[in-house]
Amino acid sequence: MDTDGKADAGLLERSRRIKTAAELGLARSSRGRHWSRALLLRRRLLISKEETTTTTRAAVEVEKLGVEDEPEEKMLQARVRTLQRLVPGGEEIMEAERLFEETADYIEALQEQVSAMRALACLLHGFQRTRGGS
C-alpha cells in the first residue's frame, strides 16, 4: 500500500471512529427512547448494513379496510417505510403515530448533536489559530 493509501485508510478509520462516538453520545444522551436503544444495540451487535423490509401497520390497516392501493396510499406506505429505515429501530415500530413521535424526537436529538459538533469545530478552529495553525 502506498503512502496515499495509508493516509486514506487512516482518514477513513478516524471518520468511522468519530461517527461511532457521535452515535453513542447521541444515544446515551436520549436514554429511554426507542431509537436511542436501537442505536446502542446496533453498535453492540455491529449489525450489517443490510436493511430488512417490514410490513407497516398502515399497510396492514389499508388491507383490512379493503381499500385498494391507490397511488396516494402507495406513496404514504413508501414514506412510512422510508422513515422506518431512517430512524434507528424504526423497522420494529408498527404504529404510525409512535413512528412519528420517535422520528420527531430523533430529529431534535440530531439537531442538538449538530449544534454541539459545530461548537466543537469552532473551538478547535480557534485553538488552531492561536497556536499558529492554518
C-alpha positions in Angstrom: 0.0 0.0 0.0 1.4 3.4 -0.9 1.6 6.5 1.3 -1.6 7.9 -0.1 -3.4 4.6 0.5 -2.3 4.6 4.1 -3.4 8.2 4.6 -6.8 7.4 3.1 -7.2 4.3 5.3 -6.2 6.4 8.4 -8.7 9.1 7.4 -11.5 6.5 6.9 -10.7 4.9 10.3 -10.8 8.3 12.0 -14.1 9.1 10.3 -15.5 5.8 11.4 -14.4 6.4 15.0 -15.9 9.9 15.0 -19.2 8.6 13.6 -19.3 5.9 16.2 -18.5 8.3 19.1 -21.2 10.7 17.8 -23.8 8.0 17.6 -23.0 6.6 21.0 -23.1 10.1 22.5 -26.4 10.8 20.9 -27.9 7.5 22.0 -26.7 7.9 25.6 -28.0 11.4 25.9 -31.5 10.3 25.0 -31.9 7.1 27.0 -35.3 5.6 27.1 -36.3 6.5 23.5 -36.8 3.6 21.2 -34.3 4.9 18.6 -31.6 5.5 21.2 -31.8 1.9 22.5 -31.7 0.8 18.8 -28.6 2.8 18.2 -26.9 1.3 21.2 -28.0 -2.2 20.2 -26.8 -1.7 16.7 -23.4 -0.6 17.9 -23.1 -3.6 20.3 -24.1 -6.1 17.6 -22.4 -4.4 14.7 -25.3 -5.1 12.5 -24.6 -5.3 8.8 -25.7 -2.5 6.6 -28.4 -4.7 5.0 -31.8 -3.4 5.9 -34.8 -5.6 6.3 -38.1 -4.5 5.0 -41.2 -4.9 7.2 -44.8 -4.5 6.6 -46.1 -1.3 8.1 -49.2 -1.2 10.3 -50.6 1.4 7.9 -50.3 -1.1 5.0 -52.0 -3.8 7.1 -54.8 -1.4 8.1 -55.3 -0.4 4.5 -55.6 -4.1 3.5 -58.1 -4.7 6.4 -60.3 -1.9 5.2 -60.3 -3.3 1.8 -59.0 -0.1 0.3 -57.2 -0.7 -2.9 -53.7 0.5 -3.3 -54.2 3.9 -4.9 -51.2 6.0 -5.8 -51.7 8.1 -2.7 -51.8 5.0 -0.5 -48.7 3.6 -2.1 -46.9 6.9 -1.7 -47.8 7.0 2.0 -46.7 3.4 2.6 -43.4 4.2 0.8 -42.8 7.2 3.1 -43.6 5.2 6.2 -41.1 2.5 5.1 -38.5 5.2 4.5 -39.0 6.6 8.0 -38.7 3.1 9.4 -35.3 2.7 7.7 -34.0 6.2 8.7 -34.9 6.1 12.4 -32.8 3.6 14.3 -35.1 0.8 15.4 -37.9 2.1 13.2 -38.2 -1.3 11.5 -39.7 -2.6 14.8 -42.3 0.2 15.1 -45.6 -0.7 13.6 -47.9 2.1 14.7 -47.5 5.2 12.5 -48.2 7.5 15.4 -45.4 6.1 17.5 -43.1 6.1 14.5 -43.8 9.8 14.0 -43.1 10.6 17.7 -39.8 8.7 17.5 -38.9 10.4 14.3 -39.5 13.9 15.8 -37.5 13.1 18.9 -34.7 11.7 16.8 -34.6 14.8 14.6 -34.4 17.0 17.7 -31.5 15.0 19.1 -29.7 15.1 15.7 -30.1 18.9 15.7 -28.6 19.1 19.1 -25.8 16.9 18.1 -25.1 19.1 15.0 -25.0 22.2 17.2 -22.6 20.6 19.6 -20.3 19.5 16.8 -20.4 23.0 15.3 -19.4 24.4 18.6 -16.5 21.9 18.9 -15.4 22.7 15.3 -15.4 26.5 16.1 -13.5 25.8 19.3 -10.9 23.7 17.6 -10.5 26.2 14.8 -9.9 29.0 17.3 -7.4 26.8 19.1 -5.5 26.1 15.9 -5.4 29.8 15.1 -3.9 30.7 18.5 -1.3 28.0 18.1 -0.2 29.4 14.7 -2.0 26.7 12.6 -3.9 27.5 9.5 
